[in-house]
């Protein structure tokens, strides 16, 4: 017996509430893996209250009043405004699916409806995941773009030569990242460097220098500074070419790798931190820059608005289509960096 429209809507709503975490094991996906979505957007994100903006106070310079003195010396007093506030703004990402209560599949058994709702919700969530995964590595067009999230390219820029804290302001954003001009406040610049070859005295050396410069800490006892909180805090991420280069380096320095020609595939480490393969990097950087990102996620974090954190609404009627219903999933978020000096990017020239 066909179900009434209100019965279908009630069943759809109940079905959406019972679905667990989606699994993207399907051929419709464009990316083979979604590490940013799983690690930083869902599990690692910081949940913030529904304020209008993101704010953080930074000490940008020292007063430099310390001095050596003799007996009965006069005091030298000075005051300096050394605190600045950076500001960020929420960005909104949405996706949806619709159905018509007259559809053949919605006039069968409850099992048919559950299966159909599941496939349409998966399609909706997959589209949302891919949009956010890629957006993490991109940036707005310029300062007039108030819709696109602030991705990695907003916060970090590739080097053209040399090494050091040379990652300044991003083209198109004259006020600087989060409204703080790094040309004026140079401690707001991040570390970047270039490499040419995957060798110990080139790529590996630049990685080591960046590691020290940004004060990364190893999560393993006996491997430098120890910090229990460092486990999972530091992320080294790259695309496929960097992965292959590292595997070749690892194989070259190991005389006992046996017959496994993929002995280090997925297991290459630097300072005992895994170098993670992120497919989206290859989608965004189609050139031969081959960047590798060293992120301190205590200071480079996805901020999620607690009031709009993958919020599901619907089913609700579509205006002008009395038998059509829409279901929406909405996320209010942005990528938020509170210390650029803790971040590094290496790229090939």
C-alpha positions as CSV (number, residue, x, y, z in Angstrom):
1,X,0.0,0.0,0.0
2,X,1.5,3.4,-1.0
3,X,2.6,5.6,1.9
4,X,1.1,9.1,2.4
5,X,3.3,12.1,1.9
6,X,3.5,12.9,5.6
7,X,4.4,9.3,6.3
8,X,7.3,9.4,3.9
9,X,8.5,12.7,5.4
10,X,8.4,11.2,8.9
11,X,10.3,8.1,7.7
12,X,12.9,10.2,5.9
13,X,13.5,12.3,9.1
14,X,13.8,9.2,11.3
15,X,16.1,7.5,8.8
16,X,18.5,10.5,8.7
17,X,18.7,10.5,12.5
18,X,19.8,6.9,12.7
19,X,22.6,6.9,10.1
20,X,26.1,6.6,11.6
21,X,29.3,8.2,10.3
22,X,29.4,8.0,6.5
23,X,31.9,5.7,4.8
24,X,33.0,6.9,1.4
25,X,33.7,3.5,-0.1
26,X,32.3,4.2,-3.5
27,X,33.5,4.9,-7.1
28,X,31.8,8.3,-7.3
29,X,34.5,10.0,-5.2
30,X,37.1,12.0,-7.0
31,X,39.8,11.5,-4.3
32,X,41.0,8.2,-2.9
33,X,41.3,9.5,0.6
34,X,40.1,12.4,2.7
35,X,42.6,12.9,5.5
36,X,41.8,16.6,6.1
37,X,38.1,15.9,6.3
38,X,38.7,13.0,8.8
39,X,41.5,14.4,10.9
40,X,41.2,18.1,11.0
41,X,37.6,19.0,9.9
42,X,35.8,16.4,11.9
43,X,38.0,14.9,14.7
44,X,40.6,17.6,15.1
45,X,38.6,20.8,14.7
46,X,38.2,23.2,17.6
47,X,34.5,24.0,18.4
48,X,33.9,27.6,19.1
49,X,30.8,29.5,20.2
50,X,28.6,31.2,17.8
51,X,30.4,34.6,17.9
52,X,30.4,36.9,14.9
53,X,34.2,36.7,14.4
54,X,37.3,34.8,15.3
55,X,39.8,36.8,17.4
56,X,43.2,36.2,18.9
57,X,45.7,38.5,20.7
58,X,49.3,38.4,19.6
59,X,52.4,40.1,21.2
60,X,54.1,41.3,18.0
61,X,57.3,42.8,19.4
62,X,59.3,43.5,22.6
63,X,59.8,46.8,24.4
64,X,63.5,46.2,24.6
65,X,63.9,48.1,27.9
66,X,66.3,45.7,29.6
67,X,69.8,47.3,30.2
68,X,72.8,47.0,32.4
69,X,73.1,49.7,35.1
70,X,75.6,51.0,37.7
71,X,74.9,52.3,41.2
72,X,72.4,55.1,41.6
73,X,71.6,55.1,37.8
74,X,68.6,56.9,36.6
75,X,65.7,54.7,35.4
76,X,64.9,54.7,31.7
77,X,61.2,54.2,31.4
78,X,59.4,53.5,28.1
79,X,56.1,52.0,27.1
80,X,55.2,50.4,23.8
81,X,52.1,49.1,22.2
82,X,53.1,45.6,21.5
83,X,49.8,43.7,21.4
84,X,47.8,43.4,18.2
85,X,44.6,41.5,17.5
86,X,44.0,39.3,14.5
87,X,40.5,38.8,13.2
88,X,38.9,36.0,11.2
89,X,35.5,35.5,9.8
90,X,33.2,32.5,9.5
91,X,32.6,30.8,6.1
92,X,29.6,28.7,5.3
93,X,29.5,25.5,3.2
94,X,26.3,23.7,2.4
95,X,24.9,20.8,0.3
96,X,21.5,19.2,-0.1
97,X,19.4,16.5,-1.7
98,X,15.8,16.6,-2.7
99,X,13.0,14.0,-3.4
100,X,9.5,14.0,-4.7
101,X,7.0,12.1,-2.6
102,X,5.5,10.8,-5.9
103,X,8.7,9.0,-6.9
104,X,8.3,5.3,-7.5
105,X,10.9,4.4,-4.9
106,X,9.1,6.4,-2.2
107,X,5.9,4.5,-2.7
108,X,7.3,1.1,-1.8
109,X,8.2,-0.5,1.5
110,X,10.0,1.4,4.3
111,X,13.1,-0.6,3.4
112,X,13.1,0.9,-0.1
113,X,12.9,4.4,1.4
114,X,15.7,3.8,3.9
115,X,18.0,2.6,1.1
116,X,17.2,5.5,-1.2
117,X,17.6,8.1,1.6
118,X,20.9,6.5,2.5
119,X,22.3,6.8,-1.1
120,X,21.1,10.4,-1.4
121,X,22.5,11.4,1.9
122,X,25.9,9.8,1.0
123,X,25.9,11.7,-2.2
124,X,25.2,14.9,-0.3
125,X,27.9,14.3,2.3
126,X,30.5,13.1,-0.3
127,X,30.0,16.4,-2.2
128,X,30.4,18.3,1.1
129,X,33.5,16.4,2.0
130,X,35.2,17.0,-1.3
131,X,34.4,20.7,-1.3
132,X,35.9,21.2,2.1
133,X,38.9,18.9,1.6
134,X,39.9,20.9,-1.5
135,X,39.1,24.2,0.1
136,X,41.5,23.5,3.0
137,X,44.4,23.8,0.5
138,X,43.1,26.8,-1.5
139,X,42.4,30.5,-0.8
140,X,39.9,33.2,-1.6
141,X,40.5,35.2,-4.8
142,X,41.4,38.3,-2.9
143,X,40.2,40.4,0.0
144,X,36.9,41.1,-1.6
145,X,36.0,37.4,-1.6
146,X,34.0,37.0,1.6
147,X,32.6,33.6,0.8
148,X,35.5,31.2,0.2
149,X,37.2,29.7,3.3
150,X,40.8,30.8,4.3
151,X,42.7,27.7,3.2
152,X,46.4,26.9,3.4
153,X,47.3,29.2,0.5
154,X,45.8,32.1,2.4
155,X,48.1,31.4,5.4
156,X,51.2,30.0,3.8
157,X,53.0,30.9,0.6
158,X,55.5,28.9,-1.4
159,X,59.1,30.2,-1.6
160,X,60.8,31.4,-4.8
161,X,64.3,31.0,-3.4
162,X,66.4,30.5,-0.2
163,X,65.1,29.6,3.2
164,X,63.9,31.3,6.3
165,X,61.0,33.2,7.8
166,X,60.2,34.8,4.4
167,X,56.5,33.8,4.1
168,X,55.0,37.3,4.0
169,X,51.7,38.7,2.9
170,X,49.6,36.9,0.3
171,X,48.9,38.6,-3.0
172,X,45.5,40.2,-3.0
173,X,45.4,40.7,0.8
174,X,47.2,44.0,1.4
175,X,46.2,44.0,5.1
176,X,48.0,40.7,5.7
177,X,46.6,37.4,6.9
178,X,43.9,37.9,9.5
179,X,44.4,41.7,9.2
180,X,48.0,41.7,10.4
181,X,50.6,42.9,7.8
182,X,53.7,40.7,8.0
183,X,55.8,43.3,6.2
184,X,55.2,45.6,9.2
185,X,55.2,42.9,11.9
186,X,57.9,40.6,10.6
187,X,57.4,38.0,13.3
188,X,54.1,37.2,11.6
189,X,56.0,35.6,8.7
190,X,56.2,31.9,8.4
191,X,59.1,29.6,7.3
192,X,59.5,28.5,3.8
193,X,62.3,27.1,1.7
194,X,63.1,25.6,-1.7
195,X,64.7,22.3,-2.7
196,X,65.8,20.8,-6.0
197,X,66.4,17.1,-5.5
198,X,65.3,14.3,-3.1
199,X,68.8,13.9,-1.5
200,X,70.1,14.1,2.0
201,X,72.0,17.3,1.4
202,X,69.1,19.0,-0.3
203,X,65.6,18.0,0.5
204,X,66.3,16.2,3.8
205,X,68.6,19.1,5.0
206,X,65.8,21.7,4.3
207,X,63.4,19.5,6.2
208,X,65.7,19.4,9.2
209,X,66.3,23.1,9.1
210,X,62.6,23.8,9.0
211,X,62.0,21.4,11.8
212,X,64.4,23.2,14.1
213,X,63.4,26.7,13.0
214,X,59.8,26.1,13.8
215,X,60.6,24.3,17.1
216,X,58.8,21.1,16.2
217,X,59.1,18.4,18.8
218,X,59.3,14.7,18.3
219,X,56.5,12.7,20.0
220,X,59.0,9.9,20.8
221,X,61.1,9.7,23.9
222,X,64.8,10.0,23.2
223,X,64.3,11.7,19.8
224,X,64.8,15.3,20.8
225,X,62.5,17.3,23.0
226,X,59.7,15.2,24.4
227,X,56.1,16.3,24.6
228,X,53.3,13.8,25.1
229,X,50.9,16.3,23.5
230,X,53.0,16.3,20.4
231,X,51.5,12.9,19.3
232,X,49.2,13.9,16.5
233,X,49.9,17.6,16.9
234,X,52.5,17.9,14.2
235,X,51.5,16.9,10.7
236,X,53.8,16.6,7.7
237,X,51.7,16.4,4.5
238,X,52.6,16.0,0.9
239,X,51.5,14.8,-2.5
240,X,52.5,11.8,-4.5
241,X,55.8,13.0,-6.0
242,X,57.2,13.9,-2.5
243,X,56.1,10.5,-1.3
244,X,57.9,8.7,-4.1
245,X,61.0,10.8,-3.5
246,X,61.1,10.0,0.2
247,X,60.6,6.3,-0.5
248,X,63.6,6.3,-2.8
249,X,65.7,8.1,-0.2
250,X,64.6,5.6,2.5
251,X,65.4,2.6,0.3
252,X,68.8,4.0,-0.7
253,X,69.9,4.2,2.9
254,X,68.7,0.8,4.0
255,X,70.7,-2.3,2.9
256,X,68.2,-4.8,4.4
257,X,64.9,-4.0,2.8
258,X,64.4,-7.5,1.4
259,X,62.3,-8.3,-1.6
260,X,59.3,-6.0,-0.9
261,X,59.5,-3.3,-3.6
262,X,56.9,-1.2,-1.6
263,X,58.6,-1.6,1.8
264,X,58.2,2.0,2.7
265,X,54.9,2.8,0.9
266,X,52.8,4.6,3.5
267,X,55.5,4.3,6.1
268,X,58.0,7.0,5.4
269,X,58.9,9.1,8.5
270,X,60.9,12.2,9.3
271,X,62.0,12.6,12.9
272,X,59.7,9.7,13.6
273,X,56.7,11.7,12.4
274,X,54.9,10.1,9.5
275,X,54.9,12.0,6.2
276,X,51.2,11.7,5.2
277,X,50.0,11.4,1.6
278,X,47.2,13.8,0.9
279,X,45.6,13.3,-2.5
280,X,44.0,16.8,-2.5
281,X,47.5,18.4,-2.7
282,X,48.0,16.9,-6.1
283,X,44.6,18.2,-7.2
284,X,45.4,21.8,-6.1
285,X,49.1,22.0,-7.1
286,X,49.2,20.6,-10.7
287,X,52.6,22.2,-11.3
288,X,56.0,20.8,-10.4
289,X,56.2,22.7,-7.1
290,X,55.6,19.5,-5.2
291,X,55.1,21.2,-1.8
292,X,55.4,19.5,1.6
293,X,53.7,21.2,4.6
294,X,54.9,21.0,8.1
295,X,51.9,22.0,10.3
296,X,51.7,22.6,14.0
297,X,48.0,22.0,14.5
298,X,48.0,23.6,17.9
299,X,48.2,26.9,16.0
300,X,46.8,25.9,12.6
301,X,43.4,24.5,13.3
302,X,40.0,24.2,11.6
303,X,37.5,26.3,13.6
304,X,34.0,25.0,13.6
305,X,31.0,27.0,14.7
306,X,29.4,25.0,17.5
307,X,25.9,26.0,16.4
308,X,26.3,25.0,12.8
309,X,28.6,21.9,12.9
310,X,27.3,19.6,10.1
311,X,23.8,20.7,11.0
312,X,21.0,18.7,9.2
313,X,17.7,20.3,8.5
314,X,14.7,19.0,6.7
315,X,12.9,17.4,5.1
316,X,11.1,20.7,4.2
317,X,8.8,21.7,1.3
318,X,10.4,23.4,-1.7
319,X,8.6,26.6,-2.5
320,X,6.5,26.3,-5.6
321,X,6.8,22.5,-5.7
322,X,4.3,21.2,-3.2
323,X,5.4,17.5,-3.4
324,X,9.1,18.1,-3.4
325,X,11.1,18.0,-0.1
326,X,14.7,19.2,0.5
327,X,17.3,18.1,3.1
328,X,20.3,20.3,3.9
329,X,23.6,19.9,5.7
330,X,25.4,23.1,6.7
331,X,28.8,23.8,8.2
332,X,30.1,27.1,9.4
333,X,33.9,27.0,9.6
334,X,37.3,28.4,8.6
335,X,41.0,27.6,8.8
336,X,42.4,29.6,11.7
337,X,46.1,30.2,12.3
338,X,47.3,31.9,15.5
339,X,51.1,31.5,15.0
340,X,52.5,31.5,11.4
341,X,56.0,31.1,12.7
342,X,55.2,27.5,13.8
343,X,54.3,26.5,10.2
344,X,56.6,25.7,7.3
345,X,56.3,24.8,3.7
346,X,59.0,23.5,1.3
347,X,58.6,23.4,-2.5
348,X,60.7,22.6,-5.5
349,X,62.0,25.2,-8.0
